Amino acid sequence: MIQAEEFQQAMELECLLPPKESQWDIPMADLNRPGMQFCGFYEYFAFERPQVIGKVEMTYLMQLTPEARQEIFSRFFSYRLPCVIICRNMEAPSELLKAAAAAGIPVYRSAMTTSRFSAAAIHYLSQKLAPQVTRHGVLLDVYGIGVLLSGKSGVGKSEAALELIKRGHQLVADDVVEIRKVAEDRLIGSCPVKIRDFMEIRGIGIIDVKALFGISAVCRNKTIDLVIELENWEEAKQVDRLGLQEDHLEIMGVSVPYQVIPLRPGRNLAIIVEVAARNLSLRRMGYHAARELAQGIWETD
């Protein structure tokens, strides 16, 4: 569901006719330009999408007689439309406003060009309508890499994140991470509004990261590029010491690089996370240190 007021504010729209419903049931992140409908073709009409009227549609409408426009809008607004947006700050025909008011459908106006508005609106709808799950963990931006720290409660995720923030990296979410699937291979993580910018540090309590470290210490959302699982050190457990094996974790059908980092007193976890983020960047560029070393050893043998 899309909140009408949020959509208006996010798109910086001028309200010509206010909505009667506070939210719209829009099934997909797409728009419809009703040029064909204004010409009388309704065999396929995506009426459940926001309707965008651009310069082409408006030029056609203004060439018609008022009676013809009234007939067009009478049929057009007989469908349950979420809203109508007129781009380029064009004047809305009186027939359109009258028919929209009778049907209880909101009408907005945007100063943006039609193509620019369409791109911005589709991006907004994609974010809002994306499939979503909630995960326990801490999400940070480390050297441009979105790192999700996960692990059992009390393992030290927030303390590690605090050290990373102190070293100049950015906090996205602490404790509760909202993950949205915005594309087939892309996950975006963010923080619930009520706890945004806050962290819980055991022994201290709740802290405001933005107030303590400045606006540059926080980030609103970030692509999830790497999941790091923090575990207490177990001597009997085997750990991949070379890094030849690449593990992945599946979240909502998206495969994300996954690493397990064992913890013990004295380990500088912040540096390890920084190195893991930089190492992932190198691998994306085609350089894999463990494989390079292994290849050199095989060639020597």
C-alpha positions as CSV (number, residue, x, y, z in Angstrom):
1,M,0.0,0.0,0.0
2,I,1.2,3.5,-0.9
3,Q,0.5,6.4,1.5
4,A,-1.1,9.2,-0.5
5,E,0.5,12.0,1.6
6,E,3.9,10.4,1.5
7,F,3.7,10.0,-2.3
8,Q,2.8,13.7,-2.7
9,Q,5.6,14.9,-0.4
10,A,8.2,12.6,-2.0
11,M,7.3,13.7,-5.5
12,E,6.9,17.3,-4.5
13,L,3.4,17.5,-6.0
14,E,0.9,20.3,-6.0
15,C,-2.5,19.0,-4.9
16,L,-5.3,20.2,-7.2
17,L,-7.9,17.8,-5.8
18,P,-7.2,16.2,-2.4
19,P,-7.5,12.4,-2.0
20,K,-10.5,10.9,-0.1
21,E,-8.5,7.7,0.7
22,S,-5.3,7.9,2.8
23,Q,-3.6,5.0,0.9
24,W,-3.7,3.4,-2.5
25,D,-3.6,-0.3,-3.4
26,I,-1.0,-0.1,-6.2
27,P,0.1,-3.6,-7.3
28,M,3.3,-2.7,-9.1
29,A,6.0,-0.1,-9.5
30,D,4.8,1.3,-12.8
31,L,2.8,4.2,-14.3
32,N,0.3,4.6,-17.1
33,R,0.1,7.4,-19.7
34,P,-3.5,7.3,-20.9
35,G,-3.1,8.6,-24.4
36,M,-4.7,5.5,-25.9
37,Q,-7.6,5.7,-23.5
38,F,-8.2,9.3,-24.4
39,C,-8.5,8.1,-28.0
40,G,-11.1,5.5,-26.9
41,F,-9.0,2.3,-26.6
42,Y,-9.8,0.5,-23.3
43,E,-9.1,-3.1,-24.3
44,Y,-6.0,-2.9,-22.1
45,F,-6.1,-0.2,-19.5
46,A,-3.8,-0.3,-16.5
47,F,-6.2,1.7,-14.4
48,E,-4.7,0.4,-11.1
49,R,-1.5,2.5,-11.8
50,P,-1.0,6.2,-11.2
51,Q,-2.1,8.0,-14.4
52,V,0.4,10.5,-15.8
53,I,-0.6,13.2,-18.3
54,G,2.2,14.7,-20.3
55,K,2.5,17.3,-23.0
56,V,1.4,14.9,-25.8
57,E,-1.8,13.9,-24.0
58,M,-2.6,17.4,-23.0
59,T,-2.0,18.9,-26.5
60,Y,-4.5,16.3,-27.9
61,L,-7.1,17.0,-25.2
62,M,-6.9,20.8,-25.7
63,Q,-7.6,20.4,-29.4
64,L,-11.0,18.8,-28.7
65,T,-14.3,20.6,-27.9
66,P,-15.4,20.9,-24.2
67,E,-18.1,18.4,-24.9
68,A,-15.7,15.8,-26.3
69,R,-13.4,16.3,-23.3
70,Q,-16.3,15.9,-20.9
71,E,-17.2,12.6,-22.6
72,I,-13.6,11.3,-22.5
73,F,-13.2,12.2,-18.8
74,S,-16.6,10.7,-17.9
75,R,-15.5,7.3,-19.1
76,F,-11.9,7.7,-17.9
77,F,-12.8,8.5,-14.3
78,S,-15.4,5.7,-14.2
79,Y,-12.4,3.4,-13.4
80,R,-11.0,3.2,-9.9
81,L,-7.8,5.2,-10.5
82,P,-5.3,5.8,-7.6
83,C,-4.5,9.3,-8.8
84,V,-3.8,11.5,-11.8
85,I,-0.6,13.6,-12.2
86,I,-0.3,16.4,-14.7
87,C,3.3,17.2,-15.6
88,R,5.2,20.4,-16.7
89,N,2.9,22.6,-14.5
90,M,0.2,22.5,-17.2
91,E,-3.2,23.8,-16.5
92,A,-5.8,21.1,-15.8
93,P,-8.9,21.3,-18.0
94,S,-12.0,22.2,-16.0
95,E,-13.7,19.1,-17.4
96,L,-11.0,16.9,-15.9
97,L,-11.3,18.5,-12.5
98,K,-15.0,18.2,-12.5
99,A,-15.1,14.5,-13.5
100,A,-12.3,13.7,-11.0
101,A,-14.1,15.5,-8.1
102,A,-17.3,13.5,-8.9
103,A,-15.4,10.3,-8.9
104,G,-13.4,11.2,-5.7
105,I,-10.0,10.7,-7.5
106,P,-7.1,13.0,-6.5
107,V,-5.4,15.2,-9.0
108,Y,-1.8,16.4,-8.6
109,R,0.5,18.7,-10.6
110,S,4.3,18.4,-11.0
111,A,6.8,20.9,-12.3
112,M,9.0,18.1,-13.7
113,T,9.0,17.0,-17.3
114,T,7.0,13.8,-17.9
115,S,10.1,11.5,-18.4
116,R,11.8,12.9,-15.3
117,F,8.8,12.5,-13.2
118,S,8.2,9.0,-14.4
119,A,11.7,7.9,-13.6
120,A,11.5,9.4,-10.1
121,A,8.0,8.0,-9.4
122,I,8.9,4.5,-10.6
123,H,12.0,4.6,-8.3
124,Y,9.9,5.6,-5.3
125,L,7.3,3.0,-6.0
126,S,9.9,0.3,-6.4
127,Q,11.3,1.1,-3.0
128,K,7.9,1.1,-1.3
129,L,6.4,-1.9,-3.0
130,A,9.5,-4.1,-2.9
131,P,9.2,-7.5,-1.0
132,Q,10.5,-6.9,2.6
133,V,11.8,-8.9,5.5
134,T,13.3,-7.9,8.8
135,R,16.6,-9.2,10.1
136,H,18.4,-8.9,13.5
137,G,21.8,-7.3,13.0
138,V,23.7,-4.2,12.3
139,L,24.1,-2.7,8.8
140,L,26.9,-0.3,7.9
141,D,28.5,1.3,4.9
142,V,32.2,0.3,5.0
143,Y,34.3,1.8,2.2
144,G,31.2,1.8,0.0
145,I,30.3,-1.8,0.8
146,G,27.1,-2.6,2.6
147,V,28.1,-4.9,5.5
148,L,25.4,-6.7,7.5
149,L,26.8,-7.9,10.9
150,S,24.8,-10.8,12.2
151,G,25.2,-13.1,15.2
152,K,23.6,-14.1,18.5
153,S,22.5,-11.4,20.9
154,G,25.4,-10.1,23.0
155,V,28.1,-11.3,20.7
156,G,29.4,-7.8,20.1
157,K,27.8,-6.5,16.9
158,S,27.0,-3.1,18.2
159,E,30.4,-2.6,19.8
160,A,32.1,-3.5,16.5
161,A,29.8,-1.1,14.7
162,L,30.6,1.7,17.1
163,E,34.4,1.2,16.5
164,L,33.8,1.3,12.7
165,I,31.7,4.5,13.1
166,K,34.5,6.0,15.1
167,R,36.9,5.1,12.2
168,G,34.7,7.1,9.7
169,H,32.3,4.6,8.4
170,Q,28.5,5.0,8.4
171,L,25.7,3.4,10.4
172,V,22.5,2.4,8.5
173,A,20.6,0.3,11.1
174,D,21.3,-1.2,14.5
175,D,19.4,-4.2,15.9
176,V,16.5,-4.2,13.4
177,V,17.3,-4.1,9.7
178,E,14.5,-3.8,7.1
179,I,15.6,-5.5,3.9
180,R,13.8,-4.8,0.6
181,K,14.3,-6.7,-2.7
182,V,14.3,-3.9,-5.2
183,A,15.6,-6.0,-8.1
184,E,16.2,-9.7,-8.9
185,D,19.8,-9.4,-7.6
186,R,19.7,-6.4,-5.3
187,L,18.8,-6.0,-1.7
188,I,18.5,-2.6,0.1
189,G,18.7,-2.3,3.9
190,S,17.3,0.5,6.0
191,C,16.3,1.2,9.6
192,P,12.8,1.6,11.0
193,V,12.0,5.3,11.4
194,K,11.4,5.1,15.2
195,I,14.9,3.8,16.0
196,R,16.8,5.5,13.2
197,D,20.3,6.8,14.2
198,F,20.1,5.1,17.6
199,M,22.3,2.3,19.0
200,E,22.2,0.2,22.1
201,I,25.6,-0.2,23.8
202,R,25.5,-2.6,26.8
203,G,26.6,-0.9,29.9
204,I,25.9,2.6,28.5
205,G,22.4,2.3,27.1
206,I,20.9,4.1,24.1
207,I,23.1,6.6,22.2
208,D,22.3,8.9,19.3
209,V,25.0,8.3,16.7
210,K,24.1,11.4,14.6
211,A,24.3,13.7,17.7
212,L,27.6,12.2,18.9
213,F,29.5,11.8,15.7
214,G,27.8,14.1,13.2
215,I,25.5,13.7,10.2
216,S,28.3,12.0,8.2
217,A,28.2,9.1,10.6
218,V,24.8,7.9,9.4
219,C,23.3,6.7,6.2
220,R,19.6,6.2,5.4
221,N,19.9,3.0,3.3
222,K,22.5,0.8,1.7
223,T,22.8,-2.1,-0.7
224,I,23.6,-5.3,1.2
225,D,26.8,-6.6,-0.4
226,L,28.3,-8.8,2.4
227,V,26.9,-10.6,5.4
228,I,29.4,-11.3,8.2
229,E,28.4,-13.8,10.9
230,L,30.1,-13.2,14.3
231,E,30.6,-16.3,16.4
232,N,32.4,-17.0,19.6
233,W,35.7,-18.8,19.1
234,E,35.5,-22.6,19.3
235,E,38.9,-24.4,19.3
236,A,37.3,-27.6,17.9
237,K,35.6,-25.8,15.0
238,Q,37.4,-25.7,11.7
239,V,37.8,-22.3,10.1
240,D,38.6,-21.6,6.5
241,R,42.1,-20.1,6.8
242,L,42.9,-19.5,3.2
243,G,39.6,-18.1,1.9
244,L,39.5,-20.3,-1.2
245,Q,35.9,-21.3,-0.5
246,E,33.3,-18.6,-1.2
247,D,30.1,-19.0,0.8
248,H,26.8,-17.3,0.1
249,L,23.7,-16.6,2.1
250,E,20.3,-16.5,0.3
251,I,18.0,-13.7,1.4
252,M,14.6,-13.5,-0.5
253,G,16.2,-15.4,-3.4
254,V,19.2,-13.2,-3.7
255,S,22.6,-14.7,-3.1
256,V,24.9,-12.5,-0.9
257,P,28.6,-13.2,-0.1
258,Y,28.8,-14.6,3.4
259,Q,31.7,-14.9,5.9
260,V,32.0,-16.3,9.4
261,I,34.4,-14.5,11.7
262,P,35.3,-16.2,15.0
263,L,35.7,-13.9,18.0
264,R,38.1,-14.1,20.9
265,P,39.6,-11.5,23.3
266,G,42.2,-9.3,21.6
267,R,41.0,-9.6,18.1
268,N,40.5,-6.2,16.4
269,L,37.1,-6.8,14.8
270,A,36.8,-3.4,13.2
271,I,40.0,-3.9,11.2
272,I,38.9,-7.4,10.2
273,V,35.6,-6.0,8.9
274,E,37.4,-3.3,7.0
275,V,39.7,-5.8,5.4
276,A,36.7,-8.1,4.5
277,A,35.0,-5.1,2.8
278,R,38.1,-4.2,0.8
279,N,38.8,-7.8,-0.1
280,L,35.3,-8.1,-1.5
281,S,35.9,-5.0,-3.7
282,L,39.1,-6.6,-5.0
283,R,37.3,-9.8,-5.8
284,R,34.6,-7.9,-7.7
285,M,37.5,-6.4,-9.8
286,G,38.7,-9.9,-10.6
287,Y,41.6,-10.3,-8.1
288,H,41.3,-13.2,-5.6
289,A,44.4,-13.2,-3.3
290,A,44.0,-16.8,-2.1
291,R,43.6,-18.1,-5.7
292,E,46.6,-16.1,-6.8
293,L,48.7,-17.6,-4.0
294,A,47.5,-21.1,-4.7
295,Q,48.1,-20.7,-8.4
296,G,51.7,-19.6,-7.7
297,I,52.3,-22.6,-5.5
298,W,51.0,-25.0,-8.1
299,E,53.1,-23.5,-10.9
300,T,56.2,-23.7,-8.6
301,D,55.5,-27.4,-8.0
